[in-house]
Amino acid sequence: MKKIILILVLLSTTITLSQQKIFEKEVSKISKKIEHITKTQKDSLKAKVIAIDKQFENGEISKSTANTLKKEVAAYHARRIEKLVGEQERLLQQLVQDKTNGKIASSKDVITAEDDNTFTIGNKVFRLNIREGDQKKRDKRRKERWKHKNKRQRSTTTQFVFAMGINNVLADDDLNSLNNSEYELWRSRFYELGWTWKTRFSRKPSSLYLKYGASFLWNNLRPKNNQQHVINGNTTMLATRIDEVLTESRLRHVQMNFPVHLEWDFSRSKTYDDGFVRDRTNKSVRIGVGGFVGFKLGTRQYLEYKDNNGTDVKEVQKDNFNMNTVNYGLSAYLGYRSTSFYVKYDLNPLFQNTEIRNISMGIRLDLN
């Protein structure tokens, strides 16, 4: 019988401790609930007001009706906030009363992560004086562990890549053809966004790395002289627009590429007092040489002009424009720290049955 009573006492004590509330945590919960209620009701009101404005813009309701509806939904959500927040305020008042009457503990009366050698029974706090050696020795061991961790070699690092610049084409692989290009040089631009991994070839610090990853590429070409791209069977060519003056003529093709480069990173390695050497990246001059392979995700032509009535017209033409689906080429960059000059050249023709190839030059950021 005594054993049963003892077990019941221990069990009830355990349940009491597990259900014990902490005043500060309960206050925080109520505060977060009030904040959630207010935000939810305001967001709902905002969505309804937008819907009413849209009905008014579409001519479905009059302005006076729209204003009346807005006032009604504003009053409704104000009442909801008052009711729901009022309930939480009553809970807060009861919580304060319980704290005053000693029915709820404060955070200083319970176990915390920093004081894991204490325990409570009711409102009484008990401490066990358990130490693992001298405090200075434990601090020294902790510093040694962190020192070793921070000096650990990493053979692979990751970078976020962003590049932008001018975009154009070469005819018959001739760089001089840029002088007679039918595309505007400074208004034809490219943008690249991606992620790369940079792996050292050897276990020990070195300057040679393999850099590889994936990126999305937006290439834009803007023709000169009021021209646009026209499909003629299996051939895509530039033709002059006769009936209107084009204020915008742009061909955009989006690609997903998988680049691979050999990179020489001449950043100086860091040497510690104990002779440990750790390599550092993106701290000095970098040279990357390699290539890419990928595929086109989509092509669109954007045209803007005024028709005979003076109305602004915007056209979006969706087609592959006889572009090659798979693309591949060479790329290289030369830079300092995270910024470099970047060149990319497609080896396959931009359009089928032609000998013009895309070339891009710009600034590239490799951010660790």
BELNOR-V107167 format. One record per backbone hydrogen bond with DSSP energy under -0.5 kcal/mol. CO is the residue of the C=O (numbers start at 1). NH is the residue of the N-H. If there is no record, write none. Layout:
((CO | NH) (CO | NH))
This chain:
((1 | 5) (2 | 6) (3 | 7) (4 | 8) (5 | 9) (6 | 10) (7 | 11) (8 | 12) (9 | 13) (10 | 14) (11 | 15) (12 | 16) (13 | 17) (14 | 18) (15 | 19) (16 | 20) (17 | 20) (21 | 105) (22 | 26) (23 | 27) (24 | 28) (25 | 29) (26 | 30) (27 | 31) (28 | 32) (29 | 33) (30 | 34) (31 | 35) (32 | 36) (33 | 37) (34 | 38) (35 | 39) (36 | 40) (37 | 41) (38 | 42) (39 | 43) (40 | 44) (41 | 45) (42 | 46) (43 | 47) (44 | 48) (45 | 49) (46 | 50) (47 | 51) (48 | 52) (49 | 53) (50 | 54) (51 | 55) (52 | 56) (53 | 57) (54 | 58) (55 | 60) (55 | 61) (56 | 59) (62 | 66) (63 | 67) (64 | 68) (65 | 69) (66 | 70) (67 | 71) (68 | 72) (69 | 73) (70 | 74) (71 | 75) (72 | 76) (73 | 77) (74 | 78) (75 | 79) (76 | 80) (77 | 81) (78 | 82) (79 | 83) (80 | 84) (81 | 85) (82 | 86) (83 | 87) (84 | 88) (85 | 89) (86 | 90) (87 | 91) (88 | 92) (89 | 93) (90 | 94) (91 | 95) (92 | 96) (93 | 97) (94 | 98) (95 | 99) (96 | 100) (97 | 101) (98 | 103) (98 | 104) (99 | 102) (105 | 23) (106 | 109) (107 | 110) (112 | 115) (115 | 112) (115 | 118) (117 | 128) (119 | 126) (121 | 124) (124 | 121) (126 | 119) (127 | 129) (128 | 130) (129 | 131) (131 | 133) (134 | 138) (135 | 139) (136 | 140) (137 | 141) (138 | 142) (139 | 143) (140 | 144) (141 | 145) (142 | 146) (143 | 147) (144 | 148) (145 | 149) (146 | 150) (147 | 151) (149 | 152) (153 | 155) (155 | 200) (157 | 198) (159 | 196) (160 | 367) (161 | 194) (162 | 365) (163 | 192) (164 | 363) (165 | 190) (166 | 361) (168 | 359) (170 | 172) (170 | 357) (171 | 174) (173 | 175) (174 | 171) (174 | 177) (175 | 178) (176 | 179) (177 | 180) (178 | 181) (182 | 224) (184 | 188) (187 | 189) (188 | 167) (189 | 220) (190 | 165) (191 | 218) (192 | 163) (193 | 216) (194 | 161) (195 | 214) (196 | 159) (197 | 199) (197 | 212) (198 | 157) (199 | 210) (207 | 265) (208 | 201) (209 | 211) (209 | 263) (210 | 199) (211 | 261) (212 | 197) (214 | 195) (215 | 257) (216 | 193) (217 | 219) (217 | 255) (218 | 191) (219 | 253) (221 | 223) (221 | 251) (222 | 184) (224 | 227) (226 | 241) (228 | 239) (230 | 237) (232 | 235) (235 | 232) (237 | 230) (239 | 228) (240 | 242) (244 | 246) (245 | 306) (248 | 304) (250 | 252) (250 | 302) (251 | 221) (252 | 300) (253 | 219) (254 | 297) (254 | 298) (255 | 217) (255 | 257) (256 | 295) (257 | 215) (258 | 293) (259 | 213) (260 | 291) (261 | 211) (261 | 263) (262 | 289) (263 | 209) (263 | 265) (264 | 266) (264 | 287) (270 | 278) (272 | 275) (276 | 272) (278 | 270) (284 | 337) (285 | 266) (286 | 335) (287 | 264) (288 | 333) (289 | 262) (290 | 331) (291 | 260) (292 | 329) (293 | 258) (294 | 327) (295 | 256) (298 | 254) (299 | 319) (300 | 252) (301 | 303) (301 | 317) (302 | 250) (303 | 315) (304 | 247) (304 | 248) (305 | 313) (307 | 310) (311 | 307) (313 | 305) (315 | 303) (316 | 318) (317 | 301) (317 | 319) (320 | 323) (322 | 352) (325 | 296) (327 | 294) (328 | 347) (328 | 348) (329 | 292) (330 | 345) (331 | 290) (332 | 343) (333 | 288) (334 | 341) (335 | 286) (336 | 339) (338 | 366) (339 | 336) (340 | 364) (341 | 334) (342 | 362) (343 | 332) (344 | 360) (345 | 330) (350 | 324) (351 | 354) (355 | 172) (356 | 350) (357 | 170) (358 | 346) (359 | 168) (360 | 344) (361 | 166) (362 | 342) (363 | 164) (364 | 340) (365 | 162) (365 | 367) (366 | 368) (367 | 160))
